Amino acid sequence: MPGEKRDPTPAEWRATGKTALVAGHSIFYRYAGSGPAALLLLHGFPTGSWDWHRIWPGLAQRFRVLAPDFLGLGFSAKPSAHHYSVMEQADIVEDLLRQLGIFEVHVLAHDYGDTVAQELLARYEHRQGCDPAGLKILSLCFLNGGLFPETHRARPIQRLLLTPLGPLLGRLYNQRAFARSFRAIFGPDSQPTDEEIGHYWALVSESGGERLLHRLLRYIPERRANRQRWVGAMQTTRVPLRLVDGAADPVSGAHMAARYRELLPAADVVLLEGIGHYPQMEAPDDTLREYLAFSAGLPGHIGPV
């Protein structure tokens, strides 16, 4: 329809971003907006910061918003023989923030980004009282993700990629196979269009990224190895937390939210019924509204006025 707002393509998103050299790697990021507070957006696997584009304008009206692409994903460098780890991704995020002169952040995270955010929170909890110059986490809002390894239901392709067949499967992986697996994690009434599948695949396959998926998926066993550290930080922190969860997600939907409530008795949980794994894409208006309502209740009353 005339005047209807169109989503930016990944190429258009990239054209308005920048790159920084962090730990010897080229890291793509978007940084824009206004306001006294910085908001860090951490995207999921296996896509990139483009995932945030539908709620980006609403967030950038109230925050200085930073959205990097993780190493190995999106438009960041994708070294082929690299040992990817959540710890390194957290190091890169902290280094990028320092380069940009950001030392206090609110965090909104999704999927793989949830796990990196858990590590950032654990570091913050460890530093309190001994390193006042370190990154300060002001608040943290999670979207769907594997916060608890016992509730994470990996997709069949993810389990296969973690086996010795992973390198071969990565070489054979194509858009058709990706689309079949990817559509299964969306809600029944919020399925991605063929065009959107093409955009997601463009992010995955940029610079041969589909051949690295088995290396990046090592975050799944990392979650098990670091469960006590990451979940423990969530249970003991005084940082305000919220979970906004697409309930229909077979990977980390209502069943994960129920576990969240069990482990965090004062849990702040919002369930989006009928929505799958990508609430910021499937229900952007609801996701933005719930995040801004959360931020409006924080010290300083950031959010709607």
Secondary structure as GFF3:
##gff-version 3
##sequence-region A 1 305
A	DSSP	alpha_helix	10	15	.	.	.	ID=ss1
A	DSSP	beta_strand	18	22	.	.	.	ID=ss2
A	DSSP	beta_strand	25	33	.	.	.	ID=ss3
A	DSSP	beta_strand	38	42	.	.	.	ID=ss4
A	DSSP	three_ten_helix	49	52	.	.	.	ID=ss5
A	DSSP	alpha_helix	56	60	.	.	.	ID=ss6
A	DSSP	beta_strand	64	68	.	.	.	ID=ss7
A	DSSP	alpha_helix	86	99	.	.	.	ID=ss8
A	DSSP	beta_strand	104	109	.	.	.	ID=ss9
A	DSSP	alpha_helix	112	127	.	.	.	ID=ss10
A	DSSP	beta_strand	136	142	.	.	.	ID=ss11
A	DSSP	alpha_helix	156	161	.	.	.	ID=ss12
A	DSSP	alpha_helix	166	172	.	.	.	ID=ss13
A	DSSP	alpha_helix	175	183	.	.	.	ID=ss14
A	DSSP	alpha_helix	194	205	.	.	.	ID=ss15
A	DSSP	three_ten_helix	206	212	.	.	.	ID=ss16
A	DSSP	alpha_helix	213	216	.	.	.	ID=ss17
A	DSSP	alpha_helix	219	225	.	.	.	ID=ss18
A	DSSP	alpha_helix	227	236	.	.	.	ID=ss19
A	DSSP	beta_strand	241	246	.	.	.	ID=ss20
A	DSSP	alpha_helix	254	263	.	.	.	ID=ss21
A	DSSP	beta_strand	269	272	.	.	.	ID=ss22
A	DSSP	alpha_helix	279	282	.	.	.	ID=ss23
A	DSSP	alpha_helix	284	296	.	.	.	ID=ss24
###
